[in-house]
Amino acid sequence: MSASEEFDSWAAEGRDKGMEDRHWHTTKHALARMPVEAGDTVVDLGTGSGYALRALRETAGIGRGYGLDGAPEMARNAADYTDDDAVGFLVGDFDALPFADESVDHVFSMEAFYYARDPIHTLEEIKRILRPGGTFYCAVNYYEENEASHEWQDNIAIEMTRWNRREYREAFREAGLHVAEQDTIADREIEIPPAEAFPTDDWETRAAMVDRYRTWGTLLTVGVKP
């Protein structure tokens, strides 16, 4: 099954909204760090339900937002959820971003970058479309140090890239982006039951759940185009 087919089925089942609910706990903190100014153009890679762009329009007054997703049903759903002419949604490929050179102020991606077939080339594409001084905020929960995420590959037919923190920094630099920041954003809102409630359907121990959400959380790597 292709990535498009996989995520079209998710969208048809309404799982795009579920992803929004799960990711918002840390996404909002990543978005708040972005040096976005009123009127800026922002691209959201793997936009899902389009929630990140709606938030940036509301909180930062971005001028134009483009959400790109490889799944047509995801893009259609996002457009249905968004009543704002300044935000549009495209079906496209991470390997060939449909934007002109140096036409974008910022790129954001939450829980999608690791689906890129050629992640180094995707980073080169991001650098190409960014204006000098533009930023790429890359947020992922699936990464090497977060051991609780490793089993995710078993549940999806699409091959995912699992880098560690150092590999993310090296890949950004190889593609020509300066690494301005790398941090983990803990999820403080997921409720963690008391120890006597474990094991649960999802967790063997409370310590494992604490490690996943409070210790590791979301890995954020920030690149800047020189």
N, C-alpha and C positions, 0 to 999 in steps of 0.2 A: 504494500500500500504506500502511495506517495504521501508526502507531507500535506499536500493540498487535500487529498482524499481523507486523510486522518482528521484534519482540523475542520473540514466541511462537515464531517459526521459529528464532531464535538459541537459545532455551531447549531446543527439541526436539533441536537438534543438539549440545547440551552446551556451547555457547559461553559460557554464564553462568559456568562454572567457569574458562574461559579468561580472561574479563574480570577475575575475582577475582585470578588469578595475576598478570596484567599490572599491575593497579592497586594491589595491596597494597604495593608498594615505596614509594609515597609516601602512600597512604591511612593507613598506620599512624602516620606522623608527624603528619598532620592530626588524627587521632583523639587522639593523645597530648596535643595542645594544648588540647583541649576542656575547659572547666572543669566537668566532670561529677562529680557527687557520688553516693554510694550512695543508691539509692532514686529517682533522677531518672527522668523519662519522656522518652524520646528517639524522634523520628521520623526514619526514613531514607528520603529521597525518591529513587525510582529504585533500589530496594534490590538488584536483581539477585539474586544467590545468597544475600543476607542476611548476608554475612560481616562487615560493619561492626558490626551489632548483636550478633552473636555475640562479637566482640572486645570491645565495650564491656561486655557482661555479664561476661565473664571478667576484664577488667582493671580496670573501674571499678565493678562491682556495680550497674549501673543497675537501677531497680525494674521498669520496663516499657519494652519496645522494640517499636515498630510499623514494619514495613517496608512501604512503599507502592510499588506498581509498576503501570504501565498494562497490562502483559502478564500475562494469567492464568497462562500456563505458567511464567513467571518466578516468580510468587508461589507457585505449587504446588511448584516445585522447591525454592525457599527454605525452605518449610515442611518438606519432606522432609529437607533437610539439617540442620534445627535441632531438636534434642531438648531443648526448654526451654519450659515453659509460660508463662514471663514474656515471651517474644518471639512476636509474631504477625505475620501478613502479610496485606495487604489489596490488592485490586485497586481502583485509583482514579485520579483525574485531578488533575493539578497545578493545574487551574483551579478546583477546588472540593475542598479538602482535607477529608476526612471526620472532622474533630476539632472539639470545642467551642472557643469563644473562651477564650483564656488557660488552656489545659489541658495545655500541653507545656513542658518545661524547655529542651530543645534540639532543633534540627533539623540533620540532616547530609545532604549530597548529594555523591556522587562520580561525576563523568562522566555526569550526567543532566540538570542544570538547563537546559542549552542546548536540550533537546528541548521545553521548555515552549512551548505555542502563543502565550501572552501572558505573557512573563517578568515584566513589571512587576506584572501581576495576581497571578502566583504569589508574588512577593515580598510583596505585600499580604496574601495568604492566610497566608503564613508568619508575618508580623507578627501577624495576627489570632489564630492559635492559640498563639503564644508567650506565656508569662507575662512580666510586667515583669522585665527583667534577663536574660531568656532569649536564647540565641544561635542564629545560623544560620551553620554552617560550610559554605561552598560551594566545592567543589574541582572544577576542570575542567582538562583538557589541551587542549581545543579553544578557543583564544582568539587574538586578533589577533596579538599579539607572537610567538606560537609558529608561525612560518611553516610548519614541517614538518607541522602539523596541518591546514592549509588544504585540502589535497586530500581530506580525509575526507568532505566533503560530496558529492564525486563518487561515493562508494562506498555511499551510503545514500539511500533515497528520501525520508526524512523531512527536512523543512526544519529546519535548525539555526541558532541565534542565535550569531553570532561577534562578541562584544564585545571591546574592549581593556580594559586595567586601569582606566583612567579611567571608561569607560562602566559597568563593574561598580560602581564606587564611587558614581557618580551615580545609577544605578538603585536601589541599596540606599537611598540617602538620599531619593530621590523616593517610595519606598514607606514611608518613615517609620522606617527602621532606621539607627542610628548605625553608622558603619564603624569598628570597633575595630582592625582589622588587615588588611593585604593583603601577601601575600608569595608568592614562588615557591619550591616545594619541589623541589630537584633530585633526580633519580633516580640514586642512587649505586650501585645494585645491578645495573642492566642492564650486561652486559659489552660493552665497546666494543673491537672487534678492532684490531690494528695497522694502520697506514696502507696497508701493502702488500696487505692483504686486500680493499681496495676497488677498484672498485665491487662492491657486493653486490646481491642481488635487491631489497633495500629502500633502499639508500643509495648515492649516487654517490660521496660523499667521507666520510672520517672526521670532518672538521670539521663537516659537517652533522649527523652523529649526535651528536657532542659538544654541539652547539648545542641539539638537541632534548632531550636527557636531562640534561646537566649544567648548561647555562646557563638554560634555561627550565623544563623539568619541569612540575609541576602548579601552576596558579595557585590560591591559596587566598584567598578574601575572607570576612571575618568580620563579620557584622552583629549588633547588639545591640538588643533592643527596649527603648525608654526606660521 
